[in-house]
Amino acid sequence: MYIYLITFLVLFISIFSSINYNLNNIKFTCKTFRKLNVGPFVLNTNEKFHVFNPSIIMDNNRLLVISRLSSVSNCLPHTNNIYKRDDILDESTDMFKYKDSSSLLLKWYDDSPLDYTIFNNYKTDANNISTLGLEDPRLFHYKNEIWVYAHYRGVQQNTFIHNPIIFPINNPNNIIYLKLDGMSDTEKNWMPFEYNEELYFEYSICPRIIIKCDINTGLCTQIYKQIYINPLNKEVGGGAPSVKIGDIFIGVAHTRENIINNYQKLIIRKNFFYIFQSKPPFNILGMSPVFDIESSNNNIEFVSGLIVKDNSVILSVGIQDCYSILVEYDINEILNNINPIN
């Protein structure tokens, strides 16, 4: 059903080049909503690690989840979560002299949440500083295998780096450090997708920058750029790896705002859907308005996983840098709220 809607939508966008956007946040009709947690964990050292910013993918009809396991959290005191002691977690975090701001990766299947694995593939030349570890993973398919994209924070050759990495989920020690000419000291949220058995990334949403990476060397090259007027009028960044449906890719990304509330800086992260061409140059065709997921009162709702199943879009979402949820929307409602860009 939605294939016909996609064809009409692409035709509509090709005819009309501009439309007024509703800049107020919307809320899609939620088909299902539930928590997606295996923590947070309480270490024997009485330090708390929290599970948030999950990514999801289907693996032989099972929902595979990977998430950030972090000592940094914005959980409110009244947050109702189940706490669990975990000796394995204590051992895994012994590599950090300062657990404050450290993080690792955790994976599990949704139907077996207690049968989880903590990745032990992290290495650093110096463990006596803060903000170490792996953070904000994403799951994606490449050449019929499941891969992990994440951000490495550590010391190599006496230098602290904050660098995108990828590795096959079944061979986590095969870490590939991605490199791009002119990349900044802190690179985040490159969104992977596959085309003709080659690996591409959405390096930037606006301006639209596409890079292609060699998995043998990790060397990436910018190949396409699209300049367009951002209808959301906000800074935007990558969210979840996109999924191909019909003749387009559908993705979800986040907006970034910093406001002052009661004399304190407040970070705002919300989300929007977008679609782009399934062939080069992979130009963005349209965007939805910004939408709230759990509550308009949340200042951080960060989508880092997206799958399409039948007529549904399922998102995995980190809430308030504290806990995780799964939400399901009707794909036709989403596509009906995609507006063409200039």
C-alpha positions in Angstrom: 0.0 0.0 0.0 2.7 2.5 1.0 4.6 1.9 -2.3 1.8 3.7 -4.2 1.9 6.5 -1.7 5.6 6.9 -2.1 5.3 7.1 -5.9 2.6 9.8 -5.5 4.7 11.6 -2.9 7.8 11.7 -5.1 5.7 13.0 -8.0 4.1 15.6 -5.8 7.5 16.9 -4.6 8.8 17.1 -8.2 5.8 19.4 -9.1 5.7 21.6 -6.1 8.9 23.3 -4.9 7.7 25.1 -1.8 5.1 24.8 0.9 4.5 26.4 4.3 5.8 24.4 7.2 4.1 24.0 10.6 7.0 24.9 12.8 5.1 23.8 16.0 5.9 20.3 17.1 3.4 17.7 16.1 2.7 14.2 17.6 2.0 11.2 15.4 -0.6 8.6 16.4 1.3 6.0 18.5 0.3 2.3 17.7 2.5 0.9 20.5 4.7 2.3 23.2 6.8 0.6 25.8 10.0 0.8 27.8 13.1 -0.8 26.4 15.4 -1.3 29.3 17.8 -3.9 30.8 19.0 -1.5 33.5 20.1 0.9 34.8 22.7 -1.0 36.7 24.1 -0.4 40.1 27.7 -1.4 40.4 29.2 -2.9 43.5 31.1 0.4 43.8 27.7 2.1 44.2 28.1 3.9 40.9 25.1 3.9 38.6 25.3 3.0 34.9 22.2 3.8 32.7 21.0 2.3 29.4 19.9 4.8 26.8 20.2 5.9 23.1 19.4 2.4 21.8 19.6 1.3 18.1 17.6 -1.7 16.7 17.7 -4.0 13.7 16.0 -7.3 12.7 18.2 -10.4 13.0 16.5 -13.6 11.8 13.1 -12.3 12.9 14.4 -11.2 16.3 14.8 -7.6 17.4 18.4 -7.0 18.2 19.2 -4.0 20.4 22.5 -2.2 21.1 22.7 0.7 23.5 25.0 3.1 25.3 25.8 2.0 28.9 26.8 5.2 30.5 27.7 6.6 33.9 26.4 10.0 32.8 22.7 10.4 33.1 20.1 13.2 33.4 17.7 10.9 35.2 15.4 12.7 37.6 15.3 11.5 41.2 11.8 10.2 40.9 12.5 8.2 37.7 11.1 4.7 38.1 13.5 2.1 36.8 14.5 -1.4 37.9 18.0 -1.5 39.4 20.2 -4.6 39.1 23.6 -5.5 40.5 26.1 -6.9 37.9 29.6 -8.2 38.7 30.4 -8.4 35.0 29.8 -4.7 34.6 32.1 -4.0 37.5 34.8 -6.0 35.8 34.2 -4.3 32.5 34.5 -0.8 33.9 37.6 -1.5 35.9 39.5 -0.1 32.9 38.3 3.4 33.8 40.1 5.1 36.6 37.5 7.8 36.6 34.1 6.2 35.8 32.5 9.6 35.6 31.6 10.3 32.0 32.7 6.8 30.9 30.6 4.5 28.7 30.5 1.1 27.0 28.2 -0.8 24.6 25.6 -3.3 25.6 23.6 -5.6 23.2 20.7 -7.9 23.8 17.7 -9.4 22.0 14.4 -7.9 22.9 12.9 -11.3 23.7 15.8 -12.1 26.1 16.6 -8.9 27.9 18.6 -10.5 30.7 20.8 -12.4 28.3 22.9 -9.4 27.4 26.5 -8.9 26.3 28.9 -6.1 27.3 31.4 -5.4 24.5 35.0 -5.8 25.7 36.6 -4.4 22.5 37.5 -1.0 24.0 41.2 -0.1 24.4 42.9 3.1 25.3 46.6 4.0 25.9 45.7 6.0 29.0 42.8 5.3 31.4 43.4 8.1 33.9 41.2 10.8 32.3 37.4 11.2 32.1 35.0 10.9 29.1 36.5 7.6 27.9 34.8 4.6 26.2 32.4 3.9 23.3 29.1 5.8 23.0 25.9 6.2 21.0 26.0 3.0 18.8 23.9 2.4 15.7 23.2 -0.9 14.0 23.1 -1.2 10.2 23.3 -3.8 7.4 26.3 -4.0 5.1 26.8 -6.9 2.6 24.2 -9.0 4.5 26.0 -8.6 7.8 25.1 -6.6 10.8 27.6 -3.8 11.7 28.0 -1.4 14.5 28.7 2.3 14.1 29.8 4.1 17.3 31.9 6.9 18.7 35.3 6.1 20.2 36.7 8.3 23.0 40.2 7.4 24.1 43.9 8.1 24.0 46.1 6.9 21.1 49.7 8.0 20.6 49.4 10.5 23.5 46.4 12.2 21.9 42.8 12.1 23.0 40.5 11.4 20.1 36.7 11.4 19.6 36.3 9.4 16.4 33.6 7.5 14.5 34.3 3.8 14.2 32.6 0.7 12.7 32.9 -3.0 13.3 31.1 -6.2 12.4 28.9 -7.2 15.3 30.2 -10.8 15.1 33.8 -9.6 15.0 33.9 -6.7 17.4 37.7 -6.6 17.7 37.9 -5.6 14.0 37.5 -1.9 14.7 37.8 0.4 11.7 38.5 4.0 12.5 36.9 6.3 10.0 38.9 9.2 8.6 37.9 12.2 6.5 40.0 15.1 5.3 39.2 18.2 7.4 37.3 16.3 10.1 37.0 18.1 13.4 38.3 17.0 16.8 34.8 15.7 17.7 32.9 13.9 15.0 29.5 12.4 15.7 26.3 11.0 14.1 27.4 9.9 10.7 24.5 7.8 9.4 25.5 4.7 7.4 23.6 3.3 4.4 24.5 0.8 1.6 24.3 1.4 -2.1 25.6 -1.1 -4.7 27.5 -3.0 -2.0 29.5 0.1 -1.1 29.3 1.9 2.3 28.1 5.5 2.4 27.4 7.9 5.2 25.1 10.9 5.6 27.8 13.1 7.0 25.6 16.2 7.3 21.8 16.7 6.9 22.0 20.5 6.1 24.0 21.2 4.2 23.5 17.8 2.7 26.9 16.0 2.5 27.3 12.4 1.5 30.6 10.6 2.0 31.8 7.1 0.8 34.2 5.0 3.0 36.6 2.3 2.2 36.2 -0.3 5.0 39.7 -1.7 4.3 41.4 1.6 5.2 38.7 3.6 6.9 39.4 6.4 4.5 36.3 8.4 3.6 35.7 10.9 0.7 33.1 13.5 0.2 31.2 12.8 -3.1 27.9 14.7 -3.0 26.7 18.0 -1.6 23.2 19.5 -1.7 22.4 23.1 -0.7 18.8 23.7 0.3 16.8 26.0 2.7 16.3 24.2 6.0 12.5 24.5 6.5 12.8 23.7 10.2 15.0 26.8 10.8 17.0 24.9 13.4 20.4 23.2 13.6 20.0 19.5 12.7 22.1 16.3 13.1 22.0 12.6 12.3 19.7 10.3 14.2 19.1 6.7 13.0 20.4 4.8 10.0 17.9 5.2 7.1 15.9 2.4 5.6 15.1 1.9 1.9 11.4 1.5 1.0 10.4 1.5 -2.7 12.3 4.2 -4.5 13.3 6.3 -1.5 15.2 6.0 1.8 13.3 7.1 5.0 15.3 8.4 7.9 14.9 10.2 11.1 17.2 13.0 12.5 17.3 15.4 15.4 17.1 19.1 15.9 19.6 20.9 18.2 18.8 23.9 20.3 20.3 25.4 23.4 18.1 27.7 25.5 18.3 29.5 28.8 15.7 28.4 31.4 15.8 29.9 34.9 19.4 31.2 34.2 20.5 27.6 33.2 21.5 26.3 29.8 19.0 23.7 28.6 19.7 21.4 25.7 16.8 20.6 23.4 16.9 17.5 21.2 13.8 16.6 19.2 13.2 14.6 16.0 11.9 14.8 12.4 11.4 12.3 9.6 12.8 12.9 6.1 13.1 11.1 2.8 15.9 11.1 0.2 16.7 9.7 -3.2 17.7 6.0 -3.3 20.2 6.7 -6.0 23.1 9.2 -6.4 23.2 12.0 -5.5 20.9 10.9 -2.6 19.3 14.4 -2.4 16.8 15.0 0.4 13.3 15.3 -1.0 11.2 16.2 2.0 10.9 16.6 5.7 8.2 16.3 8.4 7.7 18.9 11.1 9.5 18.3 14.3 7.5 15.9 16.5 7.3 15.0 20.2 7.4 11.3 21.1 6.8 10.6 24.8 6.1 14.2 26.0 6.4 17.8 24.9 7.9 18.4 28.4 11.0 16.2 27.6 13.9 18.3 26.5 15.8 15.3 25.1 14.1 12.7 22.9 16.8 11.2 20.7 16.0 8.6 18.1 18.9 6.3 17.2 17.1 3.3 15.7 14.5 2.8 12.9 13.1 -0.3 11.3 10.2 -0.7 8.8 8.0 -3.7 9.4 4.9 -4.2 7.3 3.1 -0.8 7.4 4.8 0.3 10.6 7.8 2.4 11.4 9.4 1.3 14.8 11.7 3.7 16.5 14.1 3.2 19.5 14.5 6.3 21.5 16.7 7.6 24.3 14.7 9.8 26.7 16.3 12.5 28.8 19.7 10.6 28.6 18.2 8.3 31.2 16.1 5.4 29.8 14.9 3.9 26.5 11.6 3.3 24.8 10.2 1.7 21.6 7.4 3.4 19.7 5.5 2.3 16.6 3.8 4.6 14.0 1.8 4.0 10.9 4.1 4.6 7.9 1.3 6.2 5.8 0.7 8.9 8.5 4.4 9.7 8.4 4.6 9.9 4.6 1.5 12.1 4.6 3.3 14.5 6.8 6.4 14.8 4.6 6.6 18.2 3.0 8.9 18.9 0.0 11.9 21.1 0.5 13.0 24.1 -1.6 
